[in-house]
Amino acid sequence: MRPEHQLYTYTYLYKISNTSTAFIQKMIILFISSLDEYIIELATLQEQKNLPELKKVLHKMKPSVINLEVKGAADILKSLNSATSWNNDTNRRVTQLREIFAAIKPMMEKDLAHLGTEEI
């Protein structure tokens, strides 16, 4: 059974892995383990209004966000990456990204538990 969600999908992972459960689990584990770090980094950079460092963090998280097809996050990353200064819109988008990550973490942890017990 493939977990389906409105906030993200594993379609790309299934496609590139030939439905290898072990590969999909590994990718989810890697992303989940990075989420707390991303959320903390985003909050710190948001507090500091540090756009150059924010762009470095966004570059680091971009492949995972794209591979897991996190809805809306790719657009936010693109918008933030093109920002030239820290303003209200930048602040709002960083908040949105933090909220998306906080929302999907428990969902992905649940998916991971199911993937470990079900045949795909």
C-alpha positions as CSV (number, residue, x, y, z in Angstrom):
1,M,0.0,0.0,0.0
2,R,1.4,3.4,-1.0
3,P,0.7,6.1,1.5
4,E,-1.0,9.1,-0.1
5,H,-1.2,12.5,1.4
6,Q,-2.2,16.0,0.4
7,L,1.0,17.6,1.7
8,Y,3.5,15.2,0.0
9,T,3.8,12.1,-2.1
10,Y,6.3,9.3,-2.6
11,T,5.6,8.9,-6.3
12,Y,9.0,10.0,-7.4
13,L,10.7,7.6,-4.9
14,Y,8.6,4.7,-6.1
15,K,9.5,5.6,-9.6
16,I,13.3,5.8,-9.1
17,S,13.5,2.9,-6.7
18,N,11.5,0.3,-8.6
19,T,9.3,0.2,-5.5
20,S,12.2,-0.9,-3.3
21,T,10.9,-0.7,0.3
22,A,14.3,-0.4,1.8
23,F,15.3,2.5,-0.5
24,I,12.0,4.4,0.2
25,Q,12.4,3.8,4.0
26,K,16.0,5.1,3.9
27,M,15.0,8.2,2.0
28,I,12.1,8.9,4.4
29,I,14.4,8.3,7.4
30,L,17.0,10.7,6.1
31,F,14.4,13.4,5.5
32,I,12.7,13.0,8.9
33,S,16.1,13.1,10.6
34,S,16.8,16.4,8.9
35,L,13.4,18.0,9.6
36,D,14.1,19.1,13.2
37,E,17.4,20.6,12.1
38,Y,15.7,22.4,9.2
39,I,13.0,23.8,11.5
40,I,15.5,25.0,14.1
41,E,17.8,26.5,11.4
42,L,14.9,28.3,9.7
43,A,13.7,29.7,13.1
44,T,17.2,31.0,13.9
45,L,17.7,32.5,10.5
46,Q,14.3,34.0,10.6
47,E,15.0,35.6,14.0
48,Q,18.4,36.9,12.6
49,K,16.9,37.9,9.3
50,N,19.9,36.3,7.7
51,L,19.1,35.9,4.0
52,P,22.5,34.7,2.8
53,E,22.6,31.8,5.3
54,L,18.9,31.1,4.6
55,K,19.7,30.5,1.0
56,K,22.4,28.1,1.9
57,V,20.0,26.1,4.1
58,L,17.4,26.2,1.3
59,H,19.9,24.8,-1.2
60,K,20.7,22.0,1.2
61,M,17.0,21.0,1.7
62,K,15.9,21.4,-1.9
63,P,16.7,17.9,-3.2
64,S,14.7,16.2,-0.4
65,V,11.8,18.6,-0.8
66,I,11.6,17.9,-4.5
67,N,12.1,14.1,-4.2
68,L,9.3,13.9,-1.6
69,E,7.2,16.3,-3.6
70,V,6.3,18.4,-0.5
71,K,3.4,20.4,-1.7
72,G,4.0,24.1,-1.8
73,A,7.5,23.8,-0.4
74,A,9.2,23.9,-3.8
75,D,7.4,27.1,-4.7
76,I,8.4,28.6,-1.3
77,L,12.0,27.6,-1.8
78,K,12.1,29.2,-5.3
79,S,10.5,32.4,-4.0
80,L,12.9,32.6,-1.0
81,N,15.9,31.8,-3.2
82,S,15.0,34.8,-5.5
83,A,14.5,37.2,-2.6
84,T,17.0,40.1,-2.6
85,S,16.2,41.4,1.0
86,W,14.5,40.2,4.1
87,N,11.0,41.6,4.2
88,N,7.5,40.7,5.4
89,D,7.0,38.3,2.5
90,T,10.3,36.6,3.2
91,N,9.3,36.2,6.9
92,R,5.8,34.8,5.9
93,R,7.3,32.3,3.6
94,V,9.9,31.0,6.1
95,T,7.0,30.6,8.6
96,Q,5.0,28.7,6.0
97,L,8.0,26.4,5.4
98,R,8.5,25.7,9.1
99,E,4.8,24.9,9.5
100,I,4.8,22.5,6.5
101,F,7.8,20.7,7.9
102,A,6.2,20.5,11.4
103,A,3.0,19.2,9.9
104,I,4.5,16.5,7.7
105,K,7.0,15.0,10.2
106,P,4.5,13.0,12.3
107,M,2.8,11.9,9.1
108,M,6.0,10.6,7.6
109,E,6.9,8.9,10.8
110,K,3.6,7.1,10.6
111,D,4.2,6.2,7.0
112,L,7.6,4.8,7.9
113,A,6.0,2.5,10.5
114,H,3.5,1.2,8.0
115,L,6.2,0.7,5.3
116,G,8.1,-1.5,7.8
117,T,5.1,-3.8,8.3
118,E,3.4,-3.9,4.9
119,E,4.4,-5.3,1.5
120,I,4.5,-2.6,-1.1
